[in-house]
Amino acid sequence: MTRVNLLLATGLIGSSLLLVNSAYETRRLFSALERAKAEQRQLDSEYKRLDAERQVQSTHLRVERVARERLQMRTVTPAVTHWVNERPSDAALPSPGTSGNPGTATAAPAGPPAGARP
């Protein structure tokens, strides 16, 4: 009989310790969940604030003003258009009618594209 009582007492103490541990773990996890929810609310409000600030900063008029003042950009006009003429390398393109030997290629004269105004 004492063995049975001792076994039951041991089982009761073990289950009590597991219950206490389970309650502690539940409180710890609930606390962590509440902290995460509070952080989520704070991050959501910060995101909304930053999104509103981004919308204010990216208006067309502000971007154009910053481009003119800080970057010293201006509107494109035909008077400030510069044409870049790239002369292909003699070795890059073989001329028509050759066997593809790069040494025999000749370059076409460089000039503005067809239909372009000077």
C-alpha positions as CSV (number, residue, x, y, z in Angstrom):
1,M,0.0,0.0,0.0
2,T,2.8,2.4,0.8
3,R,4.3,1.8,-2.6
4,V,1.0,2.7,-4.3
5,N,0.8,5.9,-2.2
6,L,4.3,6.8,-2.9
7,L,3.7,6.2,-6.7
8,L,0.6,8.3,-6.6
9,A,2.3,11.1,-4.6
10,T,5.1,11.2,-7.2
11,G,2.6,11.3,-10.0
12,L,0.7,14.1,-8.3
13,I,3.9,16.2,-7.7
14,G,5.1,15.6,-11.3
15,S,1.7,16.6,-12.8
16,S,1.7,19.7,-10.5
17,L,5.1,20.7,-11.7
18,L,4.0,20.3,-15.4
19,L,0.9,22.4,-14.7
20,V,3.0,25.2,-13.2
21,N,5.5,25.0,-16.1
22,S,2.6,25.1,-18.6
23,A,1.0,28.1,-16.9
24,Y,4.3,29.9,-16.8
25,E,5.0,29.2,-20.5
26,T,1.5,30.4,-21.4
27,R,2.0,33.7,-19.6
28,R,5.4,34.2,-21.3
29,L,4.0,33.5,-24.7
30,F,1.0,35.8,-24.1
31,S,3.3,38.5,-23.0
32,A,5.5,38.1,-26.1
33,L,2.3,38.2,-28.3
34,E,1.2,41.4,-26.7
35,R,4.6,43.0,-27.2
36,A,4.5,42.0,-30.9
37,K,1.0,43.4,-31.3
38,A,2.1,46.7,-29.8
39,E,5.2,46.8,-32.1
40,Q,2.9,46.0,-35.1
41,R,0.6,49.0,-34.2
42,Q,3.6,51.3,-33.8
43,L,5.1,50.1,-37.2
44,D,1.8,50.5,-38.9
45,S,1.4,54.1,-37.7
46,E,5.0,54.9,-38.7
47,Y,4.4,53.4,-42.2
48,K,1.3,55.5,-42.6
49,R,3.2,58.6,-41.6
50,L,6.1,57.8,-43.9
51,D,3.7,57.0,-46.8
52,A,2.0,60.4,-46.4
53,E,5.4,62.1,-46.3
54,R,6.5,60.2,-49.4
55,Q,3.3,61.3,-51.2
56,V,4.0,64.9,-50.3
57,Q,7.7,64.7,-51.4
58,S,6.9,63.1,-54.7
59,T,4.5,65.6,-56.2
60,H,5.2,66.6,-59.7
61,L,5.9,70.3,-58.9
62,R,8.3,69.5,-56.1
63,V,10.2,67.0,-58.2
64,E,10.5,69.5,-61.0
65,R,11.7,72.2,-58.6
66,V,14.3,70.0,-57.1
67,A,15.5,68.9,-60.6
68,R,15.9,72.6,-61.6
69,E,17.5,73.8,-58.3
70,R,19.7,71.0,-57.0
71,L,20.4,69.0,-60.2
72,Q,20.5,72.1,-62.4
73,M,18.4,70.3,-65.0
74,R,16.4,72.2,-67.7
75,T,13.7,71.4,-70.3
76,V,15.0,69.8,-73.5
77,T,14.9,72.1,-76.5
78,P,16.3,71.6,-80.0
79,A,18.9,74.3,-79.3
80,V,20.5,72.1,-76.6
81,T,20.3,68.8,-78.4
82,H,23.7,67.2,-79.0
83,W,24.2,64.4,-81.5
84,V,26.8,61.7,-80.7
85,N,28.3,60.1,-83.7
86,E,29.7,56.7,-83.0
87,R,32.2,55.4,-85.5
88,P,32.2,51.6,-85.5
89,S,35.6,50.0,-85.1
90,D,37.2,48.7,-88.3
91,A,37.5,45.3,-86.7
92,A,33.9,45.2,-85.3
93,L,31.8,45.0,-88.5
94,P,32.9,43.4,-91.8
95,S,31.8,45.3,-94.9
96,P,29.2,43.7,-97.2
97,G,30.6,41.4,-99.8
98,T,33.7,40.4,-97.8
99,S,34.5,37.0,-96.4
100,G,34.1,38.2,-92.9
101,N,37.8,38.9,-92.4
102,P,38.0,41.8,-89.9
103,G,41.2,43.1,-91.5
104,T,39.3,44.0,-94.8
105,A,36.4,45.8,-93.3
106,T,35.8,49.5,-94.0
107,A,33.8,51.9,-91.8
108,A,30.9,53.9,-93.2
109,P,31.1,57.6,-92.9
110,A,29.6,58.9,-89.6
111,G,26.8,61.5,-89.6
112,P,23.5,62.2,-87.9
113,P,20.8,59.6,-88.2
114,A,18.6,59.6,-91.3
115,G,15.7,62.1,-91.0
116,A,17.4,64.0,-88.1
117,R,17.6,67.7,-88.1
118,P,21.0,69.1,-87.5
